[in-house]
Amino acid sequence: MNPITALGSRNSSKLEGHMAIKDILAVVDTGDKDERFLRDALAFAEFHDASLAIVVLSALPASDYALTVALPYVLLPDYTEAVEAKQQRIAMLARSTNVEVRTISDQPAVIFAKTAVYARYADLVLFGPSDNYDHPPIRRDTLERCLFASGRPVLILPTGYKPAAIDHLAIGWNATREATHALRDATMFAAPGARIDILILDAKPTAQGHGSEPGADVAHHLARHGFTSTVVPIQGGDVSDAEALVEAAHRRGAGMLALGAYGHSRLREMILGGVTRDLLTGAPLPLLFAH
């Protein structure tokens, strides 16, 4: 099936302006692998002329979590020293930039909950790829809590990301509530009149989701907001659904891929795998998740 394109109206109200990103929350841990991500977050905030708050996660031992995650330190003073060292590194990178640094030193469950609360007062939550963190399981669980409990989108930046106007983005569209939220949040980044690729993976019409021509309805909706959209059918093959979506977005030159997070239950994805779970570690292009 060939891509279907819907052209946006130049007179659309969408072209008059869109929601600006003015408050950003970036999440790091006490490790030292994330200097590149910190620089990327600072550059991202500067590009958007936005305030940046960096929350440093310092997970203290907890009996219900230590069984599955090897926590970094043994003695409490070690945690304190690690936090102080991280704050100094951030101050050196930020220099004269006005950046707020918050620290959460607590048991993992408290860290997850507090970070999600902080996220409610930001337009966007930034994470780096999982290999930028000393404690990837803490990162993953914090990211998931932000998705489920904050009501804000999460953006995972690739290493070395250089911020630019997004005049071409992709949405992994499966006609779910979560995908609708991702589409709404993605337009926050889109330049006026941007091109949007609607990636449709093995889609079939259903009463609860896709119409008789999967992707056509959302393409017409985007056209009314001034966007030129193209419905891009993707056939599942030898790679995972996650790989297929990322490969298609990357091949078509999209500057971002937006996805609805956990359209299936989180437990099902933990056991069987799924697009969200497979992509939480990061990708070669920015990934925007909404739930």
N, C-alpha and C positions, 0 to 999 in steps of 0.2 A: 504494500500500500504506500502511495506517495504522500509526502507531507502536504497538509492543507494549511493555507495561509489566510489569515483574516487581517485586513488593514484597518488601523485605527484612524479616527477622525482627528484632524488637526485642530478642530475647534473644541475638543473635549475639555471639560473642566479639569481633568487630570493633568493637562498641560499647564494649568495655571499654578501648579505647585503641589507638593506632596509633603507628608509629615517628615520633619527633619529629625535626624538623630542627634540628640543633645546631651544625653546621659548614658554613659557606657560603663559597664562593670566587667572587669577582666579578672579571671580566676587563675591563681598560681598556687604552688605549694612551696615548702621551704627548701626544695632542692635547688641545684645550680645549673640545671639543663635548659633553662627557659630564657636565657638572655635574648636570643633571637625573637622569641615570642613577645617578650616585654618591649623590645624595640618596635616590633610590628604593631603592637597595641597602641603604643605612644603615637606612632605615625598615623594609624587609623583614626585615633581621636583628633589629632591635629588636622587631618584632611577634612573631617566632618565638623571642625570647629566645635567639638563636644567636650564636656567635662568627663574625666576619666577617674574612676575609683578602682583600685586594685585590691582584691581581697586575697590574703595569704592564708592558706589552709595549713594548720598545724594539728594533725590528728594525734590525740593522746590515746594510750592503750585502753581498750574496752574488751571485756570478756566475750561479748557476743560478736565481736568483729575480728579479734586477733586470730581466731581460728582460720580465717580465710585470707587475711591480709597481713603480710609481714610489715609491721610498723617500724619507722626508721631509727628510733633512739631507745635507749634503755632507761636513762636517768632523766628526771624532770628538768634539771639545769641544762641538759643537752637540747631540749626543746626550746628553752628560752634563748639560748645562744644562737640556735638556728634561725629563730624568728628575727632576732636583732641583726644578724648577718644579712638576712634577706631584705630587711627594711633598708639597710645601708646600701645594698646593691641597687635597689629600686631608686633610692635617692640619687645615686651617682648617675644612673641612666636618665632619669627624668631631668636632672639639673634644674634649670629655672622654670621648667614646666610645672604648672599647678596641678599636681596629682595627689589625690587622697589615697592613703594606704590604710586598710583595715586588716586586722588580724583576728582570726578565730582559732584559738587554742582550746580544744575541747575534744570530747569523745566523738567518733565519726558521726553518729546519729544526730548530734547537736550541730555539727559542722554542716551537714546536708541541709538541715532545717533553716539555720541562720542564713546560709548563702542564698537560699530560695527567697527568704524574706527581703534580703538586700536587693535581690534581682527585681522585685516588684517595683522598685523606685528607679529603675533604669529603663531605657528604651531597648536595650540589647545586652546580652551576656556573651562575652568573648571567652573562648577557650583556645589553647594551642593544640597541636597534635599530641597524642598520648605519649610519644617518646620525648616530649619536652618536659615531662613530669617525672619526679623520682618515685611517685606512688600512683601509678595509673589506675588501680582499682578505686582509690579515693576520688580521683578526677572523674572517673566514669559515673560513680554513684552520685557525686555532687551534680554533675551535668544532668543526670536523669531526674534528680529531685527538682532542679531548676525548671526542667521541661514540664514536669507534672504539677508543680506547686506554685510557680511564680506567675504564670500567665504571660511570660515574656519569651521572645524567640532567643535561640542560642545560635551563635555563629562560631564555627570552628575554622580558624584561619590555617592555611598551609604555611609551612616554614618559609620565611622570606617574602611574605605577601607584600606587594606594593599597592597601596590603595589608589583607586582610580574611579571615575564615574562609571557606573554600571549601565552601559547602553545595550547589553545583550545578556540575558539571564535565562536559566532553564528551571522548570518546575516539574518534579516527578508527580504526575497527576493520576490519582486513582479514584477521584470523585468522592473522597471521604471528608468528614468534618475536619480531620487533622490536615489534609491537603489544602482545604479551603483556608485554614488559618495560615498555613505556610505561604500561600499565594498572597494573602493580604499583607503579611509581613514582608514578603519579597518586594512588593511594590514600593515599600518605604525606601528601598535602595535604588530603585530603577530611575534612570534619567527620563525626563519627559520624552514620550514617543519611543521608548526603548523597545527592542525586539525581545520577545519572550517565546522560548521554545517550550511547548507543552509535550513532555515526554510521556507517552502512553505505552505501558508494558503489558503485552498480552491481554489487552482490554476486551471485555465483552459487555454488551448492553445488559443492565439489570434494573429492576424497579427501584432499588435502593441507591444506585450510583450513576454509572455511565448511561447516557441516552442512546438512541439508536445509532448515532455516529459518535463514538467516544472521542471526547476532546472538543467537539464542535461547539457545544454550549458555552464552555468556559472561554473559548477563543472569541466568540461573539461578545461575551461579557467584557473581555479585555479590550476589544476594539472600541467599545463604547467609552472606555477610559483613555483612549488615545494611544494604545499600544498596538504594535504590529506583532501578531502571534502566529506561530506555525505549529500545527499538530504533527508530532513526529512519532509514528508507531515504532515500537521496539519489540522484536520477537525474542523470547527467551531462548537461550542456547546452552552452550557448554559452560558459560560463566554464571556467577550468581546474579540475582536481580540487582544487588547493590553495584556490582562491577559493571553491569550493562548500563545502568543509569549514569554512572560517573563517566564511563567511556563515551557514551552518546553526547553528554553535555560538553565534555572536553573536546571531542572531535568536531563539534559544531561551533566551538570557539566561545562558549558561554563564560561570562566572568563570575558566575555564581550558580550553584545548584540548590534550589529550595525543596524541602521535603517535609511532609507531614510525619511527625515522629510517633511511633508505636500505634499504627493503625490497627495492628493486632495486639493482643495483650502482651505486657512485658514478660510475663512468665512463659508464654508460648515462644517468644523470640529468644529468651534465655535458653530454652530447651532445644528448639528446632532451628533457631537462627532466623534472621529477618533483615530487611534493609537497614532499619535504624541501628540495630545491634552491630551489624557488620560495618557501619560507617562511623560509629562514634569515635573510632581512633583517628579519623581524619582522612583527607584525600588530596589530590594534586590541585584542587581548586576550592574556594571557600564553600562550605556547606552550611546552609541555613536550615535549622530545624524548628518546627513549631508543633505544639500538641493541642 
